[in-house]
Amino acid sequence: MLRIEELEAALPAITPWRVAAGRSVDWAALEAALGTALPSDFRSLAEAYPVLVVDDFLMVSSPTPGAEALWGSARREDEILQDLYEMGDTEGYVPFPQPGA
């Protein structure tokens, strides 16, 4: 697991967007909306950064404090991952929730 400080050392250009006081995400509400717990490293990243974009290539979205249930329900309905799964383009990974669940 990569700590935020290690990520910032590897990508120092992201540090101006860090929220020093944290973002106060309601993790209980979000995890209830998703139906699963989230990894601690994602939670740390989401508390420190509202969104992380690396070189216009990789984007890691984070929940908005106060809108956790909405963010969680939108993630459960992500059709892009489902489409990739159905085309066989997920390298064996299955989107959550699993198809039919």
Residue frames as qw, qx, qy, qz and C-alpha x, y, z in Angstrom:
[[0.000, 0.890, 0.455, 0.000, 0.00, 0.00, 0.00],
 [0.425, 0.355, 0.005, 0.833, 1.34, 3.40, -1.03],
 [0.232, -0.650, -0.442, 0.573, 1.15, 6.19, 1.53],
 [0.250, 0.937, 0.242, 0.010, 0.08, 9.69, 0.44],
 [0.258, -0.851, 0.334, 0.312, 3.55, 11.03, 1.26],
 [0.552, -0.160, 0.697, 0.428, 5.14, 8.44, -1.05],
 [0.455, 0.659, 0.558, 0.219, 2.71, 9.32, -3.84],
 [0.042, 0.993, 0.046, -0.102, 3.49, 13.02, -3.40],
 [0.434, -0.623, 0.506, 0.409, 7.22, 12.30, -3.46],
 [0.527, 0.131, 0.725, 0.424, 6.78, 10.44, -6.77],
 [0.194, 0.648, 0.533, 0.509, 4.38, 13.06, -8.20],
 [0.277, -0.346, -0.333, 0.832, 5.28, 16.39, -6.57],
 [0.079, -0.152, -0.341, -0.924, 3.17, 18.37, -9.07],
 [0.397, -0.524, -0.693, -0.295, -0.02, 17.14, -7.37],
 [0.398, -0.309, -0.590, 0.631, 0.71, 18.71, -3.99],
 [0.078, -0.058, 0.034, -0.995, -0.83, 22.15, -4.70],
 [0.554, -0.261, -0.442, -0.655, -4.25, 20.46, -4.87],
 [0.447, -0.179, -0.819, 0.312, -3.96, 18.71, -1.51],
 [0.441, -0.712, -0.183, -0.515, -6.62, 19.68, 1.04],
 [0.225, 0.421, -0.676, 0.561, -4.53, 20.16, 4.18],
 [0.432, -0.215, 0.521, -0.704, -7.38, 19.85, 6.69],
 [0.179, 0.145, 0.973, 0.027, -8.93, 16.82, 4.99],
 [0.269, -0.153, -0.487, -0.817, -12.25, 16.70, 3.17],
 [0.384, 0.001, 0.632, -0.673, -14.45, 15.05, 5.87],
 [0.523, 0.016, -0.674, -0.521, -16.04, 12.35, 3.74],
 [0.708, -0.218, 0.411, -0.531, -18.79, 10.40, 5.52],
 [0.180, 0.332, -0.906, -0.191, -17.27, 6.95, 4.94],
 [0.318, 0.170, 0.868, -0.341, -20.11, 5.10, 6.69],
 [0.551, 0.578, 0.240, -0.552, -22.69, 6.66, 4.33],
 [0.394, 0.605, -0.554, -0.415, -20.55, 6.01, 1.27],
 [0.023, 0.227, -0.973, -0.015, -19.80, 2.41, 2.14],
 [0.448, 0.321, 0.709, -0.440, -23.50, 1.82, 2.90],
 [0.556, 0.633, -0.041, -0.537, -24.38, 3.20, -0.57],
 [0.353, 0.534, -0.726, -0.251, -21.74, 0.98, -2.20],
 [0.950, -0.157, -0.058, -0.263, -22.53, -2.05, -0.10],
 [0.893, 0.067, -0.217, 0.388, -18.86, -2.65, 0.66],
 [0.477, -0.772, 0.082, 0.411, -15.92, -1.28, 2.63],
 [0.541, 0.813, -0.148, 0.155, -13.26, 0.72, 0.81],
 [0.808, 0.038, -0.252, 0.531, -9.49, 0.25, 1.14],
 [0.423, -0.774, -0.160, 0.443, -7.72, 2.52, 3.61],
 [0.421, -0.189, 0.323, 0.826, -5.32, 3.85, 0.96],
 [0.070, 0.538, 0.565, 0.621, -8.25, 5.04, -1.19],
 [0.341, -0.839, -0.420, 0.055, -9.82, 6.65, 1.87],
 [0.492, -0.553, 0.044, 0.671, -6.56, 8.49, 2.60],
 [0.303, 0.118, 0.480, 0.815, -6.28, 9.65, -1.00],
 [0.086, -0.675, -0.586, -0.440, -9.90, 10.85, -1.09],
 [0.410, -0.808, -0.302, 0.297, -9.45, 12.76, 2.17],
 [0.451, -0.464, 0.195, 0.738, -6.35, 14.51, 0.80],
 [0.037, -0.171, 0.514, 0.840, -7.43, 15.18, -2.82],
 [0.587, 0.372, 0.297, -0.655, -10.83, 15.96, -4.38],
 [0.886, 0.454, 0.076, -0.062, -9.69, 14.34, -7.62],
 [0.473, -0.550, 0.543, 0.423, -6.35, 13.03, -8.82],
 [0.749, 0.657, 0.052, -0.065, -5.38, 13.40, -12.48],
 [0.578, -0.479, 0.484, 0.449, -2.03, 12.15, -13.69],
 [0.180, -0.309, 0.610, 0.707, -0.77, 13.50, -17.03],
 [0.585, 0.290, -0.122, -0.747, -4.28, 13.63, -18.58],
 [0.440, 0.189, -0.852, -0.212, -4.14, 9.82, -18.57],
 [0.419, -0.277, -0.841, 0.203, -5.34, 8.55, -15.22],
 [0.307, -0.462, 0.080, -0.828, -8.16, 10.04, -13.15],
 [0.323, -0.251, -0.856, 0.316, -9.12, 8.88, -9.68],
 [0.327, -0.584, -0.251, -0.699, -12.48, 10.33, -8.68],
 [0.193, -0.044, -0.745, 0.637, -13.24, 11.00, -5.03],
 [0.181, -0.681, -0.707, -0.058, -16.56, 11.35, -3.23],
 [0.002, -0.536, 0.020, -0.844, -17.85, 14.82, -2.45],
 [0.104, -0.166, -0.740, 0.644, -18.50, 15.44, 1.25],
 [0.389, 0.301, 0.321, -0.809, -22.26, 15.71, 1.72],
 [0.719, 0.382, -0.216, -0.539, -23.03, 13.78, -1.48],
 [0.204, -0.383, 0.901, 0.016, -21.57, 10.39, -0.57],
 [0.611, 0.259, 0.710, -0.236, -24.76, 8.39, -1.23],
 [0.596, 0.741, 0.022, -0.309, -25.12, 9.95, -4.68],
 [0.168, 0.699, -0.676, -0.162, -21.46, 9.29, -5.52],
 [0.377, -0.196, 0.899, -0.108, -21.79, 5.72, -4.30],
 [0.676, 0.432, 0.535, -0.265, -24.92, 4.99, -6.30],
 [0.492, 0.783, -0.246, -0.291, -23.35, 6.45, -9.45],
 [0.030, -0.555, 0.827, 0.088, -20.35, 4.11, -9.05],
 [0.544, 0.063, 0.816, -0.184, -22.66, 1.09, -8.79],
 [0.642, 0.633, 0.379, -0.206, -24.20, 2.03, -12.14],
 [0.057, -0.684, 0.506, 0.522, -20.97, 2.54, -14.07],
 [0.861, 0.425, 0.196, -0.199, -21.82, 1.18, -17.51],
 [0.375, 0.762, -0.523, -0.069, -18.32, 1.60, -18.90],
 [0.234, -0.426, 0.861, -0.150, -16.90, -1.14, -16.68],
 [0.724, 0.194, 0.590, -0.299, -19.86, -3.38, -17.44],
 [0.693, 0.678, -0.094, -0.224, -19.39, -2.85, -21.19],
 [0.184, 0.679, -0.711, 0.013, -15.67, -3.66, -20.93],
 [0.484, -0.205, 0.813, -0.249, -16.49, -6.80, -18.94],
 [0.777, 0.398, 0.391, -0.291, -19.00, -7.96, -21.54],
 [0.600, 0.738, -0.290, -0.106, -16.44, -7.41, -24.32],
 [0.954, -0.093, -0.081, 0.274, -13.85, -9.44, -22.41],
 [0.432, 0.660, -0.187, 0.586, -11.56, -6.42, -21.89],
 [0.471, -0.800, 0.156, -0.338, -11.11, -6.52, -18.11],
 [0.340, 0.506, -0.751, 0.252, -8.17, -8.95, -17.88],
 [0.512, -0.179, -0.827, 0.148, -10.25, -11.24, -15.67],
 [0.012, 0.093, 0.501, -0.860, -11.40, -8.52, -13.28],
 [0.109, -0.582, -0.775, -0.221, -15.13, -8.42, -12.58],
 [0.086, -0.459, 0.033, -0.884, -16.89, -5.07, -12.02],
 [0.109, -0.284, -0.788, 0.535, -18.57, -4.52, -8.67],
 [0.710, -0.154, 0.619, -0.299, -21.27, -5.49, -8.15],
 [0.259, -0.115, 0.885, 0.369, -20.87, -8.65, -10.16],
 [0.395, 0.008, -0.491, -0.776, -23.22, -8.97, -13.14],
 [0.581, -0.305, -0.694, -0.296, -26.60, -10.25, -12.00],
 [0.394, -0.245, -0.670, 0.580, -26.02, -9.30, -8.35]]
